[in-house]
Amino acid sequence: MVLGRTPVPLEESVSDGDGAQDKNGSGSTPIPDTLDGVEEYLRNKVGHKSPDVILRRLVIWTSPELEALLFYIEGLTSRDVVNMMALRSVMLAERTPALDAGRLDRENIATVVSTHLMPSGQIAVASSMEMAMERVLSGEGALFVEGSRECVLFEAKGWEHRGIEEPATEKVVRGPREGFGELLRANTALIRRRLKTPDLRLDATVVGVRSKTDIVVAYVEHLTNPDLVQMVKKRIDAISVDILTDSGVLEELIEDHTYSPFPQVQYTERPDRFAAALSEGLVGILVDGSPMALMVPANLASFFQSSEDYYERFPFGGPLRALRYLAGVIALIFPALYVAVATFHQEMIPTKLALAIAGSHVPVPFPSLVEALLMEVALELIREAAIRMPDPISQSLGFVGALLLGDAAVSAGLVSPIMVIVVAVTGLSSLIIPHYPTGLAIRLLRFPLLFLSASLGLFGLIAGLIAIALHLGGLTSFGVPYLEPMMKPKELVRDVIWRSPEYLFQERPEYPSPLDRIRQKPFMRTWIPEVAEKARRAGQAPSDSPDQDGKSPDNGHGNEGGQGVNETRAQVATVQPRRN
């Protein structure tokens, strides 16, 4: 707070259907009944010297003629739409009985104009100047008529935007190449293309006193837990900020534990992963102007999953995911483990290796902790510099900088060659983690573990790992325990550390508490005689004609097991896409 100044309370406006109203029900200015009053108000509020603010007087071809004022922002609207909807259709309209003077009055002028003269698919009538300005600043056009206290709002958005491109942060070898963009409606269309169900809900709201940023809460009705949906909407409605520029700002405003280094909200740039998450009962959040969509709730296992785990066959998806967990462990403890063993527990090292480590450390004037800190800081500097540089420069900077710096440090006797190897392996392991904030958290926690190992040896390292485990055990994401899937041995093998074959995913994950746990029918592989026999015993015999083995194949999809699944629910369950 600035001394001597009284803080001004924020008055946030939210969307009301196609219009907008103040959350507190105040600050509504009625539309003046004269065009001079309307024009004066708009010039004072929006700016009379702004070249992109267009205020055009025109005449509606009625009997008698009516004077009108067209209001729009150049650059936010399409010039062709404005010319067609507001100028040509209104100024060159035919005289119809519905537009005779005897059938027009102050109460129905705007309604008659919107229903008879403006052929627009999205059209609304506003009764306040705040609503009209908010919609125009969002890319729509407004038409004020002389003598009316209402204005006609029509859809005219047409600003320049980036097209659909391949996601830059979640690249895959096999899978879709489409990624979210900055245009909200284009992003919702990408979701609609993948979830062609009438149960898909896209609830819109507005956040930001001055930015008026559009936000969409996406979920599948009759599948997503209503309590989870209400929790998400409640947290978003409680936000009162000046401006919302990206989904990353929204993530920090709605997460459970702000001071935790671990992320509690998933984000993705891939529509396929977003749609798959909705099909599992999660809630998605789309922010206008941001290509990163949010998904809640989250858990630690979800940050080690990649879309390609499910697009590649089972023999490859499972080992690759297990490799990521191994890489996460290496990135977290490898430097600290080396420092602890080399400093306090030399007896744990084989003799020949211990002699090699001691020989390489002879010319180094620093202890192992200082070596590790020097190389870790240098690695982080190179990594951050590569991110900020243009792509052609960043690719060469990462390789050349690391090689030159490591070789120069060893030649100068500042670090040992083994320390360079340890830090290099650690850096590569951190890059394998698919979720960037999770990698950042591991990179941050490496340094406290280094100090603990250098001071207390393996005891300090274990104490630090116990502290991290206790912290993870206390975290929640929208009320869901952070480690819930990892606490169930069945889930560990099914879809956490390992990935089971696709036909074994009969049930949706339990942690988001979906209303329908059944994902697909059992006994999918009924062309196999043994599976067909199990299906027949379970009362789910295929209805097709028998094959050559006397077993009738099933048109549906199922699992070799699944006798414990409710038969009625399994028969009516629809095959849902897998969360990525």
N, C-alpha and C positions, 0 to 999 in steps of 0.2 A: 504494500500500500504506500502511495506517495503522500507525504505529510502535507496537510493543508488542503487536501482534496477529498471530497466525499465519494465513496465508491458508488457506482451506478449499478443497480441490479440488472441482471441479464434477463431479457424477455425473448424466449425462444419460441419460434413458430414451428408448427408441425403440420403435415399434410392432413387434410380432412377430405377423404375421397379424392376427387380431382382438384379440390381447392386446398386452402390452408387457413388455419386459424391459430390464434395465440393460445399457448398452453394454459395461461392463467385467465383466458377469457377477456383480456383487456387489450388496449392499443389498437382497436379497430376503427378506422376512419371511413365514414360513408363516402360513396362516390358523389361528387358534386353534380347537380342537375344541369350545369352549363359546361360546354366544352372549354370555355376560357378558364373556368375554375379548375377543370381537370388538367389542362395544359400547364397552368401556373404551378399546380401542386407537383406534377411530375418533373418539371424543370427545376424546382427547388430541391426535390428529393434526390433525383437521379443525377442532376448536373446539366445545366443549360449549355455548357461549353464542350461537353463530351461529343466527339464526332461520330461515335458509333450508336448514339441514342437517336432513334428516328421517331419523330412526331409529325405525322402527315395528315393534313386536313383533306377530306374528300366528301363527296355527295352520294348518298344512297338513292338509287333510281326507284323511288316510290312515288305514290300519288297522294299528297304532294311530296316533293323531294325533302329528304332529311339530311342534315349535316352530321358528319361523323369524324372521329379522330382515330387514326391508326398508330399504335405504339408497339415498337419492337426494337431489338438490339441487333445491329448489323454484325455479322460474324457468328452469332449464336443461332440464327435462323437461316433457313433456306430461302434464297431470293425467289426461286421459282414457286415455292409454296406460297409465299406472301403475295406474289403477283396473281396467282391463280385463285387462292382462297379468299383473300381480303380485298383485292382490287378489281380483278376481272369479274368475279361472281357478284360482287356487291354493286359496283359502279355500272355494269352492263346488264343487270338483271331485267327480266321482262316484268311488265306491270301485271300483277296477278290480283284477283279479288282479295286474297288474303292480306295484301299489302295496301289496300285502300285506306284513305285517311280515317274513315269511320270505324275501322277495326283496329286502329293503333292508338295506344295510350301509353302513359309513362310506365305502367306496370308490365306491359307485354312487348315493348319495343325490342328489347334484347332477346326475348324468347322467340319472337317472330323472325328476327334476323338470323338467329342461330338455326332455326328449323327450316327456313325457306330459302335463304340466300347463300349460306356458306356450306358447300359440300365437303366437309371434313369428317374424318372418321373419329377423331377425338375432339370434342368440343364441350365447353362448360360455360356457365354463367357465374360471374363473381359479383359480390355486393359490397366489397371493401377495397380500398386502394392498396392496402398491404397485401391482400391476396393477389391482386392484379400484378403488382410489382414483383412479387416473389415468383410468379409463374413466368413473367416476361424475362426476368433475370435467369430463369432456367431454360430459356430457349423458345418459349412460346410467344404468340402474338396476342394483342388485346385490341379490341374495337369498341370505342366509346361512342354512344349515340346521343345527340342533343336532346335534352329533356328526360333522359333515363338515368336512374340511379343504379343501374347494373351495366356491366360490360361483358362482352363476348370474348372468351378465351379459346383459341384454336391451336392445334398442334402444328408447329413449324420448325422443329429442331433440325439443324443442318450444319453443325460445326464440323471442322476437320478433325479426324481422329485416326489413330493407328489401326490398321487392319488386323485380321487374325493371323498370328504368326506362331511359329514353334516356340514352346516355353524355353526360356533361356536358363532357368534354374533347375529344371527337372527333365533333362533330356534322357531319352530312352533309345535303345537300338530297335526294339520292336514295340509298336503301339501307336496310338494316334499322335498326330503332329500339331493338333490345334491347341491353342492356349488362350487364356483370358486376355482381354484388352482393357482399356480405360473406359469404354462406353458401357454403361450399365445394361441397357437394353440388348446389346449384342451378347453380353455375358448370360443374361437370362434366357436368350434364345438358344445358346449352346447347351444349357441345362435342359430346356424343353426338348431338344432334339434327342437327348439320351434317356430321359425319363418321360415317355409318352403315356402318362397316366393322369387322369383327372384329379387324383388325390394330391398331386404336387401343389403346394401352397407357396406363394411368393408374397409375403406381407411387407408392405412398404412403410417407411417412416422417414423422418428428416432429423438430422443432428447438426448442430452448429448454429449459433446465433447469427453470425454473419455469412458463413459459408453456405448454409442451407444444403448440406450434403445429403443426397438421397441414399438410403440404406434399405436393403431387401433381406428379410429373414426367410430362408428357404427350409422347408421340411416336407415330409410326406405324411399327410393326414391318415389316421387309422393305423399308422406304423410307428411314428415318433411319439415318445411319451409326452403328453400334454404338459406335465409339470416342468419338463426340461424346456419346452417352448416358452412357457410363461416366465421361467427364470431368465432366459435370454432376453426376452422383450422387456422385462422389468429392469434389467441392468442397462439396456440401451436407453430406455425412457428416462432413467435417472441421470443420464449424462447431460450436462449443461456447460458446453465449452464454446469458445469464440469461433474456432475454425477446426474442421476435421479434414485433413489433407490426404490421409492414407489409412488403409486397414490396420497398419501397424500401430497407429495412434489409438484406434478403437480397441485393439487387442490389449493394450496396457490399461485401458480404462475399465475393462470388464473382467479381467483375470482375477483369480482368487488370491494369489500371493504375489504381490508386486515385487518384493525384495528377494525372491528366489531366483537364482541364476537359470533354473530350468524353465523352459516354456510350458505353459499350460493350455495353449490354444494352437491347434494345427493351422497351417496355411498352405495353400496350393495354388499353382498357376495352371493346373490341368483340369479341364471340364470333366474328363472321364473319372478322375479320382474324386472330384467333388460330387458327381452324381452317384458314384458307388458308395460314398460315405452317407449320403442321404438315404440310400436303400438299406443301410444297416441301422437306421434310427437316429443318426446324428442330425444336428441342426447346423445349417450353413448360413453364412453372413456374407453378402456382397455389398461392397462400397463403391459408389460412383466415383470414377477417376482413379481407381486402384485395380491393377490386374491380379492382385493377390486376394483370394477368397479365404475366409476363415471357416473352421469346422470345430465344433465343440460337442461333447467333452473330448479331452485328449488324455492320453496316458503315455508312459515312457516307451512302451513297445511300438506305438504308432509312429514315433519319430525315427525308427530304424527300418521302416517299411518303405519300399519303393514300388512304383507302378509296374516296373518290369518283373517284379517277383511273381506276378500273376499272369503276365503275358508270355513268359517263358515256361517251358514244361517243368513239371514237378522235380525231376532229377537235378535241375539247375537252380530253380528258385529257392529251394530249401538251403543248400550249401552256401549260396551267395548271401542269404540273410544271416546265417550263422557267422559268416566271415565278417559282416558288419559289426556284430556284437563283439567279436574278437578284436576288431580294429578299435572299437570304442574303449575296451579295456586297456589295450596297448597305448592309445592316445592319452589315457588318464594317468596310468601308473608307471609306464616304462621308464621315463627319466628319473622319477622318484625311487623306483626299485633299484635302478643302477647306482644311484648315489648312496642309497642305504647299504647295499651289499658291498660296494667298493670302499665305503668309509668305515663301517662297523662290523661287517660280517664276511670278511675275506675267506673265512674257513668254509663258506658255502660254495665257493668258486673252485672249479677244478684247478689243479696245480699249474698246468701249462697255460690255462687261460688267465690265472692270477698273475703269473709271471709276465704274460703279454701285456696285460693291463698296467702292471707296475712299470714295465719298460717304456710303454708309450707315454706314461705320465711323468717320467723323469724330467724332461725339459720344460714342463708346464709349471709356472710359478704359482698357480692358483689351486685351491682345493676343488673337489668335484662339484660342489654346489655352485661356485662361481663360474666354472666351465659351463655347467648346464644353463645357468641364467644368461650368460653371454650368448650362447647359441640359440636359446629359446627366444630371447628378445630380438636377435637378428632375424630369426625365421619369421616372427610375427611382423617385423618391419617389412620384410620382402613380400609377405603375403598381402599386407594392406596396401603396399605400393602397387602391386600387380593388379589389385582390384580397382584402384582409382585410375590407373593408366588406361589409355585406349587399347582395344583388343590386340592389334598387331604388336604393340610395345609390351603389353603385359605378358604375352606368351613367352617372349624372349627374356623378359626381366626375371621371371620366376626361375627358369632353368639356368640361365647364365649367371644371375646374381647369386643363387645358392651355390653353384659350383665354384665360382670365383671366391666368394666369401669363405666357404669351407676350406678350400685349398690354401687361401692366404692365411687363415687363422691357424691351420696346422703348420704351415711353413714358418710362421712367426713364433711358434711355440706358445701360443695363447691357449689352445685347446688340444686335446689328444685326438687321434683319428677315431678311436672307439666312441668318444663322445659325439663326434660328427655323425657317425652311423646311428647312434641312439636317437639323436634329435631328428635325423632324416626319416627314420622309420616312424617316429612319433608323428611328424608332420604329414607323411603320407597316410597314416592311419586316420588322422582327424579329417582328411579330405574325403575319405570313403563314406563318412556318415551322411546320409541323404539330406537331413534337415539341418540347415545352416545354423539356426540359433542353438540347437543341441550341440553342434560342434563348438560353437562359441563358449557354451557353458563348460564343456570338458576342457577347452583350452584355458579358461579362467581358473578352474579348480586344480589344474596341474601345478600352479605356482605355490599354493598353500601346502600341497602334498610334498613338494620339493623341500620346503623349509622344515616340515615335520620330519622328513626322512633324514635330512642333514643334521638335525639336532638329536633325534631319538632313534634313528635307525628304523628297522622293520616295525618296532613297536609304534613309532610315530606314524608310519605309513598305515598300519592297520587301524590305529586310532582315528586317523583322518577318513579312511574308508568307512568305518563304523559311523562316524558323524554324518557322512554323505548319505549312507543308507537310512539313518534315522530321519534325516531331513526329507528324503524321498518318501519314506513311509508316512510322513505327516502331511504331504502335499495332497491337494484335491484340485480337480478341474470341474467346476460347476457341480460341486457336491460329490463327484465320483472319485474314489481313491486313485492316486496316481499309479500305483503298482498293482491294481486289482487283477488284470489279466495274468501277471507274472506270479500271482499267488496260487494259481490253479494248475496242477501238473498236467491236466488234460489240455489246457490252452497253450502251455509251453510248447508242446509237440505239434499241436494242431495249427496254430497261426501266430506264434510269438517268436521263439528262437528258430523254429523250423516251420516250413509250410507244407501242409498235407496236400494230397491230390485234390483237384477241384471238386470232384464228385463226393468228397467226404465232408464238404461244408454244408451240412444239412441245416444248421441253426445259425442264426445271427449272433454276434457277440452279445454277451450279457451286460456289459458295463453301461451302455446307454439306456438300459431297461426298455427295449422296444415292446410295443403292444403285441406284436406277432414275432415269435422267435423262429418260426419255421421259414427257412429260406428256399428249400427245394424238396421235392419228393424223394423218399428213399427208393432204393432199388433202381437206380438210373441205368445201370449196365445189364439190362435184362437179356441182351443177346448172349450173355454167358450162361450156360446151363445151370451152374450152381446158384447164380444170383436169381435166375428165374424160379428155381425151386424154392429159395428163401422167400421170394415174393408171394408165391402160391401158398406157402405155409402161413404167412402173415395175413392172408386174406386180401392180397393186392395182386392177384393173378392178372397178367396182361390180357387184354380183350382181343388182340389180333389173332389171326389164324396161326396154328402151331408151325414151327419151322422143322427142319429136317431132323432135329434131335428130339422132337416132341415137346419142345419148350416154345412158348409163344412170346415174342419180343414185346416190350413195352414201348409205347410212343413217348412216354415221359422220360424223365431223368431221375436217377436215384442212386442208392448206395448199397454196397453189399450187406452192410449191417442195417441198423436202424429199427430193429424190432420194437424198441422201447418208445418210438415216436408215435404220437397219437395218429391213428389212421385217418380219422376224419379231417384233421387239419392238414395232414400230408397230402391228401387227395385234392384239396382245394388250394393248396399253396401255389404261388406263382414263382417261377424262377426269377430271382433277383440278381442284378450284377454284383460282383464281388467288390468290397472296399479295397482300395489300393493304398 
